[in-house]
């Protein structure tokens, strides 16, 4: 089953780093995934996220306001 990974943020350098880390984690885990960047403030607010960047996996907010390493993201994709 394909994981839906969403990166919530304005497109700042931290957001880009989080997107790269999430993509690396998914590739290294061999998980089929779809990566989407959400930059619309209204949509970000709908997730209840107050700090960006945020990582959302299959509709659930997993990380907010920080950029974890790919190794820290891998368990969140399971």
MMTF fields as JSON, N, C-alpha, C and O atoms, coordinates in Angstrom:
{
  "mmtfVersion": "1.0.0",
  "mmtfProducer": "UNKNOWN",
  "numBonds": 311,
  "numAtoms": 312,
  "numGroups": 78,
  "numChains": 1,
  "numModels": 1,
  "chainsPerModel": [1],
  "groupsPerChain": [78],
  "chainIdList": ["A"],
  "bondAtomList": [4, 2, 8, 6, 12, 10, 16, 14, 20, 18, 24, 22, 28, 26, 32, 30, 36, 34, 40, 38, 44, 42, 48, 46, 52, 50, 56, 54, 60, 58, 64, 62, 68, 66, 72, 70, 76, 74, 80, 78, 84, 82, 88, 86, 92, 90, 96, 94, 100, 98, 104, 102, 108, 106, 112, 110, 116, 114, 120, 118, 124, 122, 128, 126, 132, 130, 136, 134, 140, 138, 144, 142, 148, 146, 152, 150, 156, 154, 160, 158, 164, 162, 168, 166, 172, 170, 176, 174, 180, 178, 184, 182, 188, 186, 192, 190, 196, 194, 200, 198, 204, 202, 208, 206, 212, 210, 216, 214, 220, 218, 224, 222, 228, 226, 232, 230, 236, 234, 240, 238, 244, 242, 248, 246, 252, 250, 256, 254, 260, 258, 264, 262, 268, 266, 272, 270, 276, 274, 280, 278, 284, 282, 288, 286, 292, 290, 296, 294, 300, 298, 304, 302, 308, 306],
  "bondOrderList": [1, 1, 1, 1, 1, 1, 1, 1, 1, 1, 1, 1, 1, 1, 1, 1, 1, 1, 1, 1, 1, 1, 1, 1, 1, 1, 1, 1, 1, 1, 1, 1, 1, 1, 1, 1, 1, 1, 1, 1, 1, 1, 1, 1, 1, 1, 1, 1, 1, 1, 1, 1, 1, 1, 1, 1, 1, 1, 1, 1, 1, 1, 1, 1, 1, 1, 1, 1, 1, 1, 1, 1, 1, 1, 1, 1, 1],
  "groupList": [{"groupName": "UNK", "atomNameList": ["N", "CA", "C", "O"], "elementList": ["N", "C", "C", "O"], "formalChargeList": [0, 0, 0, 0], "bondAtomList": [1, 0, 2, 1, 3, 2], "bondOrderList": [1, 1, 2], "singleLetterCode": "X", "chemCompType": "L-PEPTIDE LINKING"}],
  "groupTypeList": [0, 0, 0, 0, 0, 0, 0, 0, 0, 0, 0, 0, 0, 0, 0, 0, 0, 0, 0, 0, 0, 0, 0, 0, 0, 0, 0, 0, 0, 0, 0, 0, 0, 0, 0, 0, 0, 0, 0, 0, 0, 0, 0, 0, 0, 0, 0, 0, 0, 0, 0, 0, 0, 0, 0, 0, 0, 0, 0, 0, 0, 0, 0, 0, 0, 0, 0, 0, 0, 0, 0, 0, 0, 0, 0, 0, 0, 0],
  "groupIdList": [1, 2, 3, 4, 5, 6, 7, 8, 9, 10, 11, 12, 13, 14, 15, 16, 17, 18, 19, 20, 21, 22, 23, 24, 25, 26, 27, 28, 29, 30, 31, 32, 33, 34, 35, 36, 37, 38, 39, 40, 41, 42, 43, 44, 45, 46, 47, 48, 49, 50, 51, 52, 53, 54, 55, 56, 57, 58, 59, 60, 61, 62, 63, 64, 65, 66, 67, 68, 69, 70, 71, 72, 73, 74, 75, 76, 77, 78],
  "secStructList": [7, 7, 3, 3, 3, 3, 3, 3, 1, 1, 1, 7, 2, 2, 2, 2, 2, 2, 2, 2, 2, 2, 2, 2, 2, 2, 2, 2, 2, 6, 7, 7, 3, 3, 3, 3, 3, 3, 7, 7, 2, 2, 2, 2, 2, 2, 6, 6, 7, 7, 1, 1, 1, 3, 3, 3, 3, 6, 6, 3, 3, 3, 3, 3, 1, 7, 7, 7, 7, 2, 2, 2, 2, 2, 2, 2, 2, 7],
  "xCoordList": [0.84, 0.0, 0.887, 1.87, 0.544, 1.34, 1.097, -0.046, 2.187, 2.096, 1.95, 2.625, 1.086, 0.949, 1.74, 1.362, 2.837, 3.702, 3.489, 3.638, 3.143, 2.939, 3.894, 4.09, 4.481, 5.344, 4.565, 4.232, 4.28, 3.535, 4.524, 5.329, 4.46, 5.341, 5.351, 4.787, 6.0, 5.984, 6.942, 6.933, 7.772, 8.779, 10.133, 11.024, 10.283, 11.534, 12.629, 12.332, 13.879, 14.971, 14.713, 15.039, 14.125, 13.829, 12.802, 12.891, 11.818, 10.781, 11.401, 11.053, 12.329, 13.004, 13.838, 13.866, 14.524, 15.331, 14.45, 14.81, 13.288, 12.368, 11.856, 11.739, 11.552, 11.082, 12.153, 11.857, 13.407, 14.519, 14.701, 14.898, 14.632, 14.815, 13.695, 13.948, 12.456, 11.316, 11.444, 11.159, 11.876, 12.041, 13.142, 12.987, 14.236, 15.347, 14.88, 15.18, 14.141, 13.652, 12.736, 12.839, 11.843, 10.906, 11.649, 11.37, 12.603, 13.374, 14.189, 14.199, 14.875, 15.714, 14.885, 15.369, 13.634, 12.745, 12.076, 11.464, 12.196, 11.57, 10.055, 9.354, 9.556, 8.113, 7.623, 8.194, 6.56, 5.994, 5.346, 4.604, 5.623, 5.125, 4.776, 5.196, 3.988, 3.647, 3.958, 3.433, 4.812, 5.218, 4.498, 4.482, 3.907, 3.18, 3.627, 3.727, 3.894, 4.259, 3.032, 2.461, 2.641, 1.468, 1.963, 2.518, 1.758, 2.238, 1.086, 1.314, -0.145, -1.314, -1.563, -1.817, -1.486, -1.629, -2.963, -3.026, -4.023, -5.349, -5.345, -5.89, -4.724, -4.666, -3.801, -4.115, -2.692, -1.81, -2.581, -2.464, -3.369, -4.167, -5.201, -5.508, -5.735, -6.726, -6.144, -6.885, -4.826, -4.171, -3.951, -3.56, -4.2, -3.972, -2.505, -2.075, -1.729, -0.295, -0.017, -0.448, 0.707, 1.033, 2.491, 2.851, 3.32, 4.737, 5.111, 4.779, 5.803, 6.276, 7.793, 8.409, 8.412, 7.772, 7.103, 7.431, 6.169, 5.512, 5.481, 5.403, 5.543, 5.491, 4.167, 3.825, 3.423, 2.145, 2.247, 2.644, 1.884, 1.902, 0.492, -0.084, -0.056, -1.419, -2.425, -3.286, -2.312, -3.282, -3.023, -3.764, -1.978, -1.67, -0.41, 0.62, -0.494, 0.681, 1.632, 1.266, 2.879, 3.865, 4.918, 5.362, 5.317, 6.37, 6.004, 5.495, 6.27, 5.959, 7.118, 7.653, 7.507, 8.489, 9.927, 10.749, 10.248, 11.635, 11.96, 11.069, 13.251, 13.704, 14.481, 15.665, 13.809, 14.493, 15.345, 15.231, 16.19, 17.017, 16.167, 15.114, 16.625, 15.879, 15.689, 14.635, 16.724, 16.613, 15.53, 14.911, 15.304, 14.25, 12.871, 11.868, 12.829, 11.548, 11.084, 9.885, 12.041, 11.687, 10.626, 9.659, 10.757, 9.732, 8.344, 7.33, 8.296, 7.017, 6.289, 5.091, 7.019, 6.416, 5.797, 5.057, 6.105, 5.622, 4.128, 3.541],
  "yCoordList": [-1.184, 0.0, 1.251, 1.322, 2.195, 3.415, 4.333, 4.631, 4.776, 5.725, 7.128, 7.479, 7.915, 9.309, 10.147, 10.27, 10.716, 11.543, 12.993, 13.349, 13.82, 15.24, 16.068, 15.807, 17.069, 18.011, 19.325, 19.912, 19.779, 21.02, 22.145, 22.042, 23.205, 24.344, 25.287, 25.002, 26.407, 27.491, 27.274, 28.026, 26.232, 26.018, 26.568, 26.764, 26.812, 27.326, 26.252, 25.091, 26.622, 25.624, 24.419, 23.29, 24.65, 23.533, 22.595, 21.377, 23.174, 22.358, 21.471, 20.297, 22.053, 21.295, 20.171, 19.062, 20.458, 19.439, 18.288, 17.118, 18.64, 17.613, 16.759, 15.541, 17.383, 16.638, 15.661, 14.508, 16.131, 15.264, 14.101, 12.961, 14.396, 13.355, 12.321, 11.123, 12.778, 11.861, 10.972, 9.775, 11.574, 10.812, 9.766, 8.626, 10.153, 9.224, 8.064, 6.903, 8.392, 7.361, 6.372, 5.163, 6.886, 6.013, 5.125, 3.931, 5.727, 4.947, 3.859, 2.714, 4.211, 3.246, 2.136, 1.018, 2.443, 1.436, 0.58, -0.442, 1.0, 0.257, 0.377, -0.504, 1.468, 1.681, 2.453, 3.486, 1.952, 2.765, 4.009, 3.902, 5.161, 6.393, 7.435, 7.373, 8.392, 9.551, 10.756, 10.87, 11.65, 12.815, 14.052, 14.338, 14.77, 15.989, 17.115, 16.936, 18.278, 19.444, 20.344, 20.768, 20.627, 21.463, 22.826, 22.948, 23.849, 25.189, 26.141, 27.247, 25.715, 26.553, 26.651, 25.643, 27.873, 28.084, 27.536, 26.945, 27.729, 27.25, 25.734, 25.226, 25.014, 23.545, 23.108, 22.137, 23.847, 23.521, 23.673, 22.837, 24.746, 24.995, 23.88, 23.528, 23.329, 22.252, 21.018, 20.241, 20.838, 19.723, 20.061, 19.194, 21.315, 21.735, 22.003, 22.0, 22.236, 22.455, 23.941, 24.791, 24.239, 25.626, 25.961, 27.127, 24.923, 25.128, 24.298, 23.116, 24.925, 24.176, 24.107, 24.928, 23.179, 22.192, 21.091, 20.877, 20.404, 19.274, 18.103, 18.279, 16.915, 15.681, 14.992, 14.735, 14.693, 14.0, 12.698, 12.696, 11.592, 10.286, 9.723, 9.527, 9.466, 8.935, 9.744, 9.174, 11.069, 11.945, 12.223, 12.988, 11.614, 11.832, 12.657, 12.346, 13.725, 14.56, 13.773, 13.351, 13.577, 12.786, 13.673, 13.388, 14.744, 15.621, 17.062, 17.351, 17.962, 19.364, 20.23, 20.019, 21.205, 22.195, 21.716, 22.375, 20.578, 20.11, 19.306, 18.884, 19.102, 18.332, 17.121, 17.226, 15.965, 14.755, 14.15, 14.537, 13.207, 12.51, 11.434, 11.059, 10.933, 9.83, 8.644, 8.008, 8.344, 7.212, 7.447, 6.496, 8.711, 9.021, 8.958, 8.729, 9.164, 9.156, 7.738, 7.458, 6.843, 5.472, 4.808, 4.275, 4.812, 4.138, 4.775, 4.1, 6.046, 6.746, 6.353, 6.598, 5.741, 5.341, 3.95, 3.554, 3.208, 1.827, 1.801, 0.726],
  "zCoordList": [0.0, 0.0, 0.0, 0.738, -0.803, -0.921, 0.274, 0.622, 0.893, 2.0, 1.427, 0.459, 2.011, 1.601, 2.606, 3.771, 2.13, 2.972, 2.565, 1.396, 3.531, 3.252, 4.095, 5.282, 3.46, 4.151, 4.223, 3.193, 5.432, 5.606, 5.904, 6.83, 5.126, 5.364, 4.184, 3.128, 4.384, 3.402, 2.236, 1.261, 2.349, 1.314, 1.747, 0.92, 3.037, 3.604, 3.542, 3.259, 3.799, 3.77, 4.681, 4.314, 5.876, 6.786, 6.175, 6.33, 5.473, 4.827, 3.754, 3.622, 2.985, 1.932, 2.532, 1.998, 3.651, 4.331, 4.814, 4.686, 5.373, 5.871, 4.716, 4.851, 3.587, 2.408, 1.938, 1.627, 1.888, 1.478, 2.448, 2.029, 3.757, 4.77, 4.692, 4.82, 4.483, 4.391, 3.155, 3.204, 2.05, 0.809, 0.962, 0.526, 1.573, 1.821, 2.703, 2.426, 3.769, 4.691, 3.972, 4.177, 3.133, 2.408, 1.413, 1.3, 0.69, -0.292, 0.392, -0.059, 1.483, 2.19, 2.823, 2.998, 3.168, 3.767, 2.702, 3.012, 1.449, 0.364, 0.363, -0.135, 0.921, 1.023, -0.208, -0.559, -0.868, -1.951, -1.328, -0.351, -1.882, -1.272, -2.321, -3.477, -1.859, -2.673, -1.783, -0.676, -2.275, -1.483, -1.996, -3.194, -1.062, -1.425, -0.506, 0.708, -1.093, -0.291, -0.174, -1.179, 1.053, 1.308, 1.78, 2.872, 0.952, 1.307, 1.636, 2.126, 1.368, 1.617, 3.127, 3.787, 3.664, 5.112, 5.613, 6.691, 4.838, 5.228, 5.424, 6.404, 4.48, 4.575, 5.752, 6.44, 5.978, 7.102, 8.416, 9.312, 8.522, 9.731, 9.946, 11.085, 8.853, 8.972, 9.669, 10.271, 9.592, 10.293, 11.772, 12.554, 12.155, 13.535, 13.813, 14.967, 12.75, 12.896, 13.123, 12.344, 14.196, 14.519, 14.196, 14.036, 14.103, 13.796, 12.584, 12.499, 11.652, 10.491, 10.539, 11.217, 9.861, 8.994, 9.808, 10.975, 9.18, 9.828, 8.85, 7.634, 9.42, 8.632, 8.914, 10.068, 7.852, 7.976, 7.188, 6.023, 7.836, 7.171, 7.207, 8.278, 6.031, 5.905, 6.728, 7.398, 6.673, 7.325, 8.793, 9.411, 9.373, 10.791, 10.937, 10.34, 11.744, 11.991, 12.882, 13.978, 12.39, 13.137, 13.796, 14.908, 13.115, 13.626, 13.294, 12.211, 14.236, 14.039, 14.511, 15.599, 13.691, 14.118, 14.221, 14.858, 13.604, 13.641, 12.393, 11.656, 12.17, 11.009, 11.512, 11.831, 11.583, 12.04, 10.924, 9.761, 11.291, 10.305, 9.627, 10.143, 8.46, 7.832, 8.777, 8.773, 9.597, 10.526, 11.587, 12.064, 11.955, 12.926, 12.278, 12.955, 10.962, 10.244, 9.917, 9.912, 9.642, 9.222, 10.095, 9.55, 11.428, 12.25, 12.09, 12.268, 11.761, 11.622, 10.342, 10.202, 9.407, 8.134, 8.192, 7.291, 9.26, 9.361, 9.662, 9.783]
}
